[in-house]
Amino acid sequence: MKDFSNWIEEMELHDPQLKGGNFTWFRGTNHHSAARLDRFLYSREWEETFKNIRQTIMPRVTSDHSPIMLQCGGWWQNKSYFKFENWWLKVDGFKGLVDSWWSEFVVEGCPDYKLSMKLKLLKQKLKEWSKQIGGELGTKKNKLLSELGDIDLAQDSRLLTEDELMVRATILVELEELAKIEESRWRQKSRILWLKQGDNNTRFFQRMAIAHKRYNNIDRLIISGEEVKEPEDIKLNMIEFYKKLYTETELWRPSFEYVNCPRISQEEQEWLQRPFSEDEVLNIIKHCDGDKAPGPDGFTMSFFKVCWETLKEDLMQTIHNFHQKETFEKSFNATFVALIPKKHGA
């Protein structure tokens, strides 16, 4: 068994998620013994071809082994929402583009509405730009690889000239930069924050991103004893569940009127109610992890860190307006930037 386990590890085979139970073999009428003896194993190449891989235990009829069904295919094509890609920040001239676009946006209204609309307009610009730059980077990579192949082919028959050696070194530097961009892209999708960027991590991040998506995928639900498989039905039932969950039914509320709690001093009250300073907001943003999942607006904290100089005026006006009025425009709910980091002592 140890040799078999070593072979699985050496071949880099993986065991897909098992649904329908924990064991595939039973012995005895009352199942005195049970084990998981049967399974599918897949290779890296298989995973790259079939993303949504899962195995399901089927009913056991005559054998003491449960049949296993392997299912593989694509993902449901749900509506795609905007998500800021941190690798965009590594593209030359990105900050200048954002600054130029931001200055073009003319929006009238209260500060929070203006910021919300500007971010919405920026999303459209970024969507168009990302499609263009993604194709350009792919074309550039293929061109560099082709040029590198030509130089290496020439090196098989003769010594390279000084100019050719310089060109080859330049190509390698440019390919390394493109590799870092690709690694950054997959690292963000993988949500692996404990492993920092380094050589040859792109494949690992890519596989983890696929594994996360497979694990989070919901392909069926049991509703009132009935199995629901259709994507639209699953979505509607989930919405209905959380509507009921967060709908208030209790009328009674505990009263704190007679609870003898210690009170803060007048000086402490004034300190807590003071307006937010620019340094304070910037410090909070800097302490937030830039690679974590984006907020409801789709922007990561890395975006706010890098583009702070461009955004700070609109952002600070919004924060000061909230401090004075104690409310946000309804349209700003999905664009709220949390100012409380999950960090001890902040």
LINVEN-V754601 format. One record per residue. PSI is psi as a letter, one per 40 degrees, with the letter a starting at -180 (999 if undefined). Layout:
BEGIN
psi=PSI
psi=PSI
END
This chain:
BEGIN
psi=d
psi=d
psi=d
psi=d
psi=d
psi=d
psi=d
psi=d
psi=d
psi=d
psi=e
psi=f
psi=i
psi=i
psi=h
psi=i
psi=h
psi=h
psi=i
psi=e
psi=i
psi=e
psi=i
psi=e
psi=h
psi=i
psi=h
psi=i
psi=d
psi=e
psi=f
psi=d
psi=i
psi=i
psi=i
psi=g
psi=d
psi=h
psi=i
psi=i
psi=h
psi=i
psi=i
psi=d
psi=d
psi=d
psi=d
psi=d
psi=d
psi=h
psi=d
psi=g
psi=h
psi=i
psi=i
psi=h
psi=h
psi=i
psi=i
psi=h
psi=c
psi=d
psi=i
psi=e
psi=h
psi=h
psi=i
psi=h
psi=h
psi=h
psi=h
psi=i
psi=a
psi=a
psi=i
psi=h
psi=g
psi=i
psi=h
psi=h
psi=i
psi=h
psi=h
psi=h
psi=h
psi=d
psi=e
psi=d
psi=d
psi=e
psi=h
psi=h
psi=e
psi=d
psi=d
psi=d
psi=d
psi=d
psi=d
psi=d
psi=d
psi=d
psi=d
psi=d
psi=h
psi=h
psi=h
psi=i
psi=a
psi=i
psi=d
psi=d
psi=d
psi=d
psi=d
psi=d
psi=d
psi=d
psi=d
psi=d
psi=d
psi=d
psi=d
psi=d
psi=d
psi=d
psi=d
psi=d
psi=d
psi=d
psi=d
psi=d
psi=d
psi=d
psi=d
psi=d
psi=d
psi=d
psi=d
psi=d
psi=d
psi=d
psi=d
psi=d
psi=d
psi=d
psi=d
psi=d
psi=d
psi=d
psi=d
psi=d
psi=d
psi=d
psi=d
psi=d
psi=e
psi=i
psi=i
psi=i
psi=i
psi=d
psi=d
psi=d
psi=d
psi=d
psi=d
psi=d
psi=d
psi=d
psi=d
psi=d
psi=d
psi=d
psi=d
psi=d
psi=d
psi=d
psi=d
psi=d
psi=d
psi=d
psi=d
psi=d
psi=d
psi=d
psi=d
psi=d
psi=d
psi=d
psi=f
psi=g
psi=e
psi=e
psi=h
psi=i
psi=i
psi=a
psi=h
psi=f
psi=e
psi=d
psi=d
psi=d
psi=d
psi=d
psi=d
psi=d
psi=d
psi=d
psi=d
psi=d
psi=d
psi=d
psi=d
psi=e
psi=h
psi=h
psi=e
psi=i
psi=i
psi=h
psi=h
psi=f
psi=e
psi=i
psi=h
psi=h
psi=d
psi=h
psi=d
psi=d
psi=d
psi=d
psi=d
psi=d
psi=d
psi=d
psi=d
psi=d
psi=d
psi=d
psi=d
psi=d
psi=d
psi=e
psi=h
psi=h
psi=d
psi=h
psi=d
psi=i
psi=h
psi=i
psi=h
psi=e
psi=d
psi=e
psi=h
psi=g
psi=i
psi=i
psi=i
psi=i
psi=i
psi=d
psi=d
psi=d
psi=d
psi=d
psi=d
psi=d
psi=e
psi=i
psi=i
psi=h
psi=i
psi=d
psi=d
psi=d
psi=d
psi=d
psi=d
psi=d
psi=d
psi=d
psi=e
psi=i
psi=h
psi=e
psi=e
psi=i
psi=h
psi=i
psi=a
psi=d
psi=e
psi=e
psi=h
psi=i
psi=d
psi=d
psi=d
psi=d
psi=d
psi=d
psi=f
psi=d
psi=d
psi=d
psi=e
psi=d
psi=d
psi=d
psi=d
psi=d
psi=d
psi=d
psi=d
psi=d
psi=d
psi=d
psi=d
psi=d
psi=e
psi=f
psi=i
psi=i
psi=i
psi=d
psi=e
psi=e
psi=d
psi=e
psi=e
psi=h
psi=h
psi=h
psi=e
psi=g
psi=i
psi=g
psi=h
psi=h
psi=e
psi=999
END
